């Protein structure tokens, strides 16, 4: 069950983390709060990525996913529980609680229920839920193909391509996480994946979310290029479709 936290709890977790990694006073709770409060960007993902880049540079390279997720979880809690200027000096958690407490009243006053913004389009919350449900259903064949066919074949290919096992694992990790992200964003088949997502969005997303990896965006893009080179060869698809020569 989800455990509700208080801002003070998050402050204590941050302080413990700073001691654990010996990064205080280079980074402090007040500094993190200021980053969050003053955060601005093109969209919510851009804002969060900029925030992650600020604290990430103070930390060492992580050797395993568990440790990376632990750190990301604490800084994500800070983002969710500390106030943002852009949110009217409220935290995302404050707004969620406010929305939940007024949900029944809102439903009475608004004929079609509360609305949300999805990809710049306003829609009713119920319709949004229906859309997510339908998208998940449509993704089933794509998801099955990724898990049962593509990734196992790619793993075999990498074992022949790289003699170095570390390079095999690195390329496989990129492929696996790439498709996790593809499904999360909502693509329902291979051809639907945007070139901009492949060549810019995903490589730029990687450094602030896959904290155990040392790969820079250029390295991620290079690895993704090998993935799509393999896909193109195996399934007779011109790699230009995905933005590669």
Buried (B, 14 or more C-beta within 10 A) or exposed (E): EEEEEEBEEBBEBBEEBBEEEEBBEEBBBEBBBEBBBEBEEEEEEEBBBBBBEBBBEEBEEBEEEEBBBBBBEBBBBBBBBBBBEBEEEBBBBBEEEEEEEEEEEBBEEEEEBBBEEBEEEEBBBEBBEEEEEEEEEBBEEBBEBBEEEBBEEBBEBBEEEBEEEEEBEBBBBBBBBBBEBBBEEBBBEBEEBEEEBBBBBBBBBBBBBBBBBEBEBEBBBBBBBBBBBBBBEEEEBEBEBBBBE
